[in-house]
Amino acid sequence: MSDLIDQAQHFEEINLAQSLQARKLMAEATARPAAAGYCLNQHCLEPFDGEPARLYCGPACAESHHRQMQRDRHRRPGG
C-alpha cells in the first residue's frame, strides 16, 4: 500500500514540476508593459511619484488592465 502512495506522490511531483515549468515559460514569453510613472489601468492613471518602475496601484488595477488588454486583443482583426 505504501508503494502505491509513494508512486502517486512521485507522479504528483512530476506533474507539479511540469506545470510550474510551463507557467514559467509562458511568463517569460509574455511581453510585460513598460513602466510609465503612473498606474497603467486606463481607468485609474494614478501618478507614482518616486516609484518610476511601478506598474499598478495594486492587484485590482492590475487585473482590470489585464482583462482590458485581453478584450482589446480579441477585438483586433486576426487577434
C-alpha positions as CSV (number, residue, x, y, z in Angstrom):
1,M,0.0,0.0,0.0
2,S,2.8,2.5,0.9
3,D,4.4,1.7,-2.5
4,L,1.2,2.9,-4.2
5,I,1.2,6.1,-2.2
6,D,4.9,6.7,-2.8
7,Q,4.3,6.2,-6.6
8,A,1.3,8.5,-6.6
9,Q,3.3,11.2,-4.7
10,H,6.1,10.8,-7.2
11,F,3.8,11.3,-10.2
12,E,2.2,14.3,-8.5
13,E,5.6,15.8,-8.0
14,I,6.4,15.3,-11.7
15,N,3.0,16.8,-12.7
16,L,3.6,19.8,-10.5
17,A,7.1,20.4,-11.8
18,Q,5.9,20.2,-15.4
19,S,3.0,22.7,-14.6
20,L,5.4,25.1,-12.9
21,Q,7.8,24.9,-15.8
22,A,5.1,25.5,-18.4
23,R,3.9,28.6,-16.4
24,K,7.4,29.9,-16.1
25,L,8.0,29.6,-19.9
26,M,4.6,31.3,-20.6
27,A,5.5,34.1,-18.2
28,E,8.9,34.6,-19.8
29,A,7.3,34.7,-23.3
30,T,4.6,37.2,-22.3
31,A,5.5,40.8,-23.0
32,R,5.4,43.0,-19.9
33,P,4.2,46.5,-20.3
34,A,6.7,49.3,-19.7
35,A,6.5,51.4,-16.5
36,A,5.2,54.9,-17.2
37,G,5.4,56.5,-13.8
38,Y,1.6,56.1,-13.3
39,C,-0.9,53.2,-13.0
40,L,-1.3,51.6,-16.4
41,N,-5.0,50.9,-15.7
42,Q,-6.7,53.4,-18.1
43,H,-9.5,54.0,-15.6
44,C,-7.0,54.9,-12.8
45,L,-3.8,56.6,-14.1
46,E,-2.7,57.5,-10.5
47,P,0.8,59.0,-10.6
48,F,3.6,57.2,-8.8
49,D,5.8,59.9,-7.5
50,G,9.2,58.5,-6.6
51,E,8.3,55.0,-7.9
52,P,9.0,55.1,-11.6
53,A,9.3,51.3,-12.0
54,R,5.8,50.6,-10.5
55,L,3.1,49.4,-12.9
56,Y,-0.1,49.4,-11.0
57,C,-1.7,50.8,-7.8
58,G,-2.5,47.2,-6.6
59,P,-3.9,43.9,-7.7
60,A,-7.4,45.2,-8.6
61,C,-5.9,47.7,-11.1
62,A,-3.5,45.0,-12.5
63,E,-6.4,42.6,-13.0
64,S,-8.6,45.2,-14.6
65,H,-5.8,46.3,-17.0
66,H,-5.0,42.6,-17.9
67,R,-8.7,42.0,-18.7
68,Q,-8.9,45.1,-20.8
69,M,-5.8,44.1,-22.8
70,Q,-7.3,40.6,-23.4
71,R,-10.6,42.2,-24.6
72,D,-8.7,44.6,-26.9
73,R,-6.6,41.7,-28.3
74,H,-9.8,39.7,-29.1
75,R,-11.3,42.7,-30.9
76,R,-8.4,43.2,-33.3
77,P,-8.7,41.5,-36.6
78,G,-6.6,38.4,-36.6
79,G,-6.2,38.5,-32.8
